[in-house]
Amino acid sequence: MLKKTEQQNLLLLASKASECAYAPYSKFRVGSAVLFDDGSIYTGCNVENASYGLSLCAERNAISTAATNGKNSGLIAVAISSPDSKLCYPCGACRQWISEFSKDAMIIVENEDKTPLIHTISELLPHSFKL
């Protein structure tokens, strides 16, 4: 389990990443920070497209950045933050992506009182797709 300060730091990094979001259509900005077992952290923001299906969520953006940097395993936590909504949970596609990188990842969202709320990816996606 991560210390409260580590959880808050990940939420702060996710919040900062949300400031870079490209969300001209939904106006719903999201940032994410992903933590790996070696202490490395990668961030991402949502990037929308006029063809909505081509949009990229913050969580998948952060995980893609990690993979580009050689991180294909060891995912510990995914923090998600939005200035437009508290309790900003990952969508179904992002849950599957997170599950692909770790069956035990902690999902950290900001509670209504701005404190971290934690679930495991297995709680949020109990029967993920597997080959």
C-alpha positions as CSV (number, residue, x, y, z in Angstrom):
1,M,0.0,0.0,0.0
2,L,1.2,3.5,-0.8
3,K,1.7,6.1,1.9
4,K,-0.9,8.9,2.0
5,T,1.7,11.4,0.8
6,E,2.6,9.2,-2.2
7,Q,-1.1,8.9,-3.1
8,Q,-1.5,12.7,-2.8
9,N,1.7,13.2,-4.9
10,L,0.3,11.0,-7.7
11,L,-3.0,12.9,-7.6
12,L,-1.1,16.2,-7.8
13,L,0.9,15.0,-10.8
14,A,-2.4,13.8,-12.4
15,S,-4.0,17.2,-11.7
16,K,-1.1,19.0,-13.3
17,A,-1.3,16.7,-16.4
18,S,-5.0,17.6,-16.7
19,E,-4.0,21.2,-17.4
20,C,-2.5,20.0,-20.7
21,A,-5.6,18.2,-21.8
22,Y,-6.9,18.8,-25.3
23,A,-10.7,18.7,-24.8
24,P,-12.3,21.2,-27.1
25,Y,-15.4,19.0,-27.6
26,S,-16.4,17.6,-24.2
27,K,-14.6,20.3,-22.1
28,F,-13.9,17.4,-19.7
29,R,-10.2,17.6,-18.8
30,V,-8.5,14.5,-17.3
31,G,-4.9,13.8,-16.2
32,S,-3.3,10.6,-15.0
33,A,-0.1,9.6,-13.3
34,V,1.1,6.0,-13.4
35,L,3.6,4.6,-10.9
36,F,5.9,1.6,-11.6
37,D,7.7,-0.7,-9.1
38,D,11.1,1.0,-9.8
39,G,9.6,4.4,-8.7
40,S,9.3,5.8,-12.2
41,I,6.2,7.9,-12.8
42,Y,4.7,8.8,-16.2
43,T,1.8,11.2,-16.8
44,G,-0.7,11.7,-19.5
45,C,-3.8,13.8,-20.4
46,N,-6.8,13.2,-22.5
47,V,-6.5,14.2,-26.2
48,E,-9.8,14.5,-28.1
49,N,-10.5,14.3,-31.8
50,A,-13.4,15.5,-33.8
51,S,-13.9,11.8,-34.6
52,Y,-14.6,10.8,-31.0
53,G,-13.5,7.2,-31.5
54,L,-9.9,8.4,-32.2
55,S,-9.7,10.3,-28.8
56,L,-7.2,9.1,-26.2
57,C,-7.9,8.9,-22.5
58,A,-5.4,10.2,-20.0
59,E,-4.8,6.8,-18.5
60,R,-4.0,5.2,-21.8
61,N,-1.8,8.2,-22.7
62,A,0.2,7.8,-19.5
63,I,0.5,4.0,-20.0
64,S,1.5,4.4,-23.6
65,T,4.2,6.9,-22.5
66,A,5.5,4.4,-20.0
67,A,5.6,1.6,-22.6
68,T,7.5,3.9,-25.0
69,N,10.0,4.2,-22.2
70,G,10.3,0.4,-21.8
71,K,7.9,-0.1,-18.9
72,N,5.9,-3.2,-19.9
73,S,5.4,-4.6,-16.4
74,G,5.5,-3.5,-12.8
75,L,2.6,-1.1,-12.8
76,I,1.7,-0.3,-9.2
77,A,-0.8,2.6,-9.3
78,V,-2.8,4.8,-11.6
79,A,-4.0,8.2,-10.3
80,I,-6.7,10.0,-12.1
81,S,-7.7,13.6,-11.7
82,S,-10.1,16.1,-13.3
83,P,-10.8,19.7,-12.4
84,D,-14.2,19.1,-13.9
85,S,-15.3,16.2,-11.7
86,K,-14.3,14.4,-8.5
87,L,-14.4,10.6,-8.4
88,C,-13.1,10.5,-11.9
89,Y,-13.0,6.7,-12.6
90,P,-11.4,5.1,-15.6
91,C,-13.6,4.1,-18.5
92,G,-14.0,0.5,-19.5
93,A,-11.3,0.6,-22.2
94,C,-8.9,2.1,-19.7
95,R,-9.8,-0.5,-17.1
96,Q,-8.8,-3.2,-19.7
97,W,-5.6,-1.4,-20.5
98,I,-4.6,-1.1,-16.8
99,S,-5.5,-4.8,-16.3
100,E,-3.2,-5.7,-19.2
101,F,-0.2,-4.2,-17.3
102,S,-1.2,-5.3,-13.8
103,K,-3.9,-7.4,-12.1
104,D,-3.1,-5.7,-8.8
105,A,-2.8,-2.0,-9.8
106,M,-4.2,0.5,-7.3
107,I,-6.6,3.0,-8.9
108,I,-6.5,6.3,-7.0
109,V,-9.2,8.9,-7.5
110,E,-9.9,12.1,-5.7
111,N,-12.8,11.9,-3.3
112,E,-15.4,14.7,-2.8
113,D,-13.4,16.0,0.2
114,K,-10.2,15.9,-1.9
115,T,-8.8,12.9,-0.1
116,P,-7.5,9.9,-2.1
117,L,-9.9,7.0,-2.6
118,I,-8.4,3.7,-3.7
119,H,-9.7,0.6,-5.4
120,T,-7.8,-2.2,-7.2
121,I,-8.2,-2.7,-10.9
122,S,-9.6,-6.2,-10.1
123,E,-12.4,-4.5,-8.1
124,L,-13.3,-2.2,-11.0
125,L,-12.9,-4.9,-13.7
126,P,-13.4,-8.3,-12.0
127,H,-13.5,-10.3,-15.2
128,S,-11.0,-8.7,-17.6
129,F,-10.4,-10.1,-21.1
130,K,-7.5,-12.5,-21.3
131,L,-6.0,-14.4,-24.2
